[in-house]
Amino acid sequence: MKKIIALLLSCIMLFQLTVSSTAAYNAPKLEKEEWDMYYESLVDKNTLPALNVGANQTQVSLCWHCDKDKAEAKVEVSTNSDMSDAKTFTGEITVSENDTQVVCRVTVTGLEEKTVYYYRWYTENGWSEAEKYETKSFSDHKAMVVGDIQIAEDWRTDDEVNQDEIGFNWNNVLSTALTNSPDIAYLVSPGDNTSTGSTQQEWQTLLMPKALRELPMALAIGNHDKKGMMYNYYTNMPNEYYGRFFSGLDRDFWFRYGDVLYLFYDSTSGNAPDHKAMTREAIKQNPDAKWRIGVVHHGIYGAGDCIGDAETEILLSTIFAPIFESFDLDLVITGHTHSQGRSHFMENRKVVGTAESGKTYTNPKGIVYLNSNSVCERPTNESYEAEHLAYSFLENDTTTYSTLEFKGDQLILETRRGDNGELLDSLTIERTEEHNENSFGNVMKRAGYTVIEALGFIYTMVDNLVRKFS
């Protein structure tokens, strides 16, 4: 009997550990009427917090607006739901886009893996309600990719799509992804998070889904975000790199999670010298990262109308592709075209290896480019054919999302429908060799890039003048 009881207790403990490591997100899929009521209750408040990734897996960052006369940049974190024995983290207060509020930013550090935490932030009415945040594995883990969320202000009703409806789609694609994959650790967006880049209501709608109190986001800057300055006031990204020549909203950033180094680029800037410098600095600080992943808004080697587009195929690929290749990146995540697709292995503007769906490739030559679909309005279905495309999803009236699973020596990439989770595409890359950015060929490629740096600098200076006087 003692042996049976001991066995039962062991099974219960094992079950509890399993549940704890894959606990469900609070990510309800709502009916439209339910969403409309929720939306109306929050859209004008401008107090929802953004939960962002930290510099590494032991950190998360928060950013929120608060009444300027009552603001305190404080966050409490506890392993107890009643917030007993909480640790307090403090941050900075900066100006906001309006006269009545300020922006509070705090970074939480020292988190341990596979642990349930509770946190709350200081508001104009005192402490907020406690929210749960569960850390995932710090080694093998999964990330979610969704782009061109492009929350639109209500003026877009002329297109028969409004902010409320896009928020509804956004909430439900998150629900589908997190229900099917509760082990997702963070979200990566290749930009165009909002549409006008200039209203607080867009950002409030972006932050509305309840799942985002538990899911840290890493948000690239897209051309729609660049239409205004709101990105400045609603994000708290790690390792932001402003360089020597960036101006205005321009910036790159990077973060590390386990064995993965993410490099985020502002592709609306042709500032080649600073893009290269950020890459060099991030890799210098993370030479042991097994995986190097670039995130850039414009759809280089993507699906959709970037094919044949001079800006993408000439300007952007000239500036960014040599950086990606000479620093030996494994994968680049893009968006912009609102068309889901994936490339073969690319190098020097050519296919250097096939990347068929469902296959595994060990130490391949070249880089795979993953182009995300959109959450907002989508174009009519068009068939785009290009040598670089390994896969494309033509049902552009359907949202999609991708997951990146890092498992030992493997990166498993999957793309699924956002409405029902159906698997559309998969690819596994296996890396057993170290990166070779210091090979003779890559060193020479970076040496030759100095011409592009000079041209990029001139382009950036002219572009800054045009923006200043326009």
LINZI-V66944 format. One record per backbone hydrogen bond with DSSP energy under -1.0 kcal/mol. NH is the residue of the N-H (numbers start at 1). CO is the residue of the C=O. If there is no record, write none. Layout:
# LINZI-V66944
NH | CO
NH | CO
This chain:
# LINZI-V66944
5 | 1
6 | 2
7 | 3
8 | 4
9 | 5
10 | 6
11 | 7
12 | 8
13 | 9
14 | 10
15 | 11
16 | 12
17 | 13
18 | 14
19 | 15
20 | 16
21 | 17
27 | 25
35 | 31
36 | 32
37 | 33
38 | 34
39 | 35
40 | 36
41 | 37
42 | 39
43 | 39
45 | 42
50 | 63
52 | 61
53 | 217
54 | 59
59 | 56
60 | 108
61 | 52
62 | 106
63 | 50
64 | 104
66 | 102
68 | 100
70 | 67
74 | 72
75 | 89
76 | 120
77 | 87
78 | 118
83 | 80
87 | 77
89 | 75
91 | 73
92 | 105
94 | 103
102 | 66
103 | 94
104 | 64
105 | 92
106 | 62
108 | 60
111 | 58
114 | 136
117 | 133
118 | 78
119 | 131
120 | 76
122 | 74
123 | 126
126 | 123
128 | 121
131 | 119
133 | 117
135 | 115
141 | 406
143 | 404
144 | 186
145 | 402
146 | 188
148 | 191
150 | 192
151 | 193
156 | 153
157 | 154
158 | 155
159 | 156
160 | 157
161 | 156
166 | 162
167 | 163
168 | 164
169 | 165
170 | 166
171 | 167
172 | 168
173 | 169
174 | 170
175 | 171
176 | 172
177 | 173
178 | 174
179 | 175
180 | 176
181 | 177
184 | 181
185 | 142
187 | 216
188 | 144
189 | 218
195 | 151
204 | 200
205 | 201
206 | 202
207 | 203
208 | 205
212 | 209
213 | 210
214 | 211
215 | 211
217 | 51
218 | 187
220 | 189
226 | 222
227 | 224
228 | 225
230 | 197
232 | 229
233 | 230
241 | 252
250 | 247
252 | 241
253 | 264
255 | 262
256 | 55
257 | 260
260 | 257
261 | 291
262 | 255
263 | 293
264 | 253
265 | 295
267 | 265
269 | 266
272 | 270
275 | 271
276 | 272
277 | 273
278 | 274
279 | 275
280 | 276
281 | 277
282 | 278
283 | 279
284 | 280
285 | 281
289 | 286
291 | 259
293 | 261
294 | 331
295 | 263
296 | 333
300 | 298
302 | 299
307 | 304
309 | 306
313 | 309
314 | 310
315 | 310
316 | 311
317 | 312
318 | 314
319 | 315
320 | 316
324 | 320
325 | 321
326 | 322
327 | 323
328 | 325
329 | 324
330 | 292
331 | 292
332 | 368
333 | 294
334 | 370
335 | 297
337 | 335
341 | 371
342 | 391
343 | 369
344 | 388
345 | 353
346 | 367
347 | 350
350 | 347
352 | 345
358 | 426
359 | 356
361 | 428
363 | 430
367 | 346
368 | 330
370 | 332
371 | 341
372 | 334
375 | 148
376 | 148
389 | 386
390 | 342
391 | 342
393 | 340
396 | 394
398 | 395
401 | 416
402 | 145
403 | 414
404 | 143
405 | 412
406 | 141
407 | 410
410 | 407
411 | 429
412 | 405
413 | 427
414 | 403
415 | 425
416 | 401
417 | 422
418 | 399
421 | 417
424 | 415
425 | 415
427 | 413
428 | 359
429 | 411
430 | 361
431 | 409
439 | 436
443 | 439
444 | 440
445 | 441
446 | 442
447 | 443
448 | 444
450 | 447
451 | 448
453 | 449
454 | 450
455 | 451
456 | 452
457 | 453
458 | 454
459 | 455
460 | 456
461 | 457
462 | 458
463 | 459
464 | 460
465 | 461
466 | 462
467 | 463
468 | 464
469 | 465
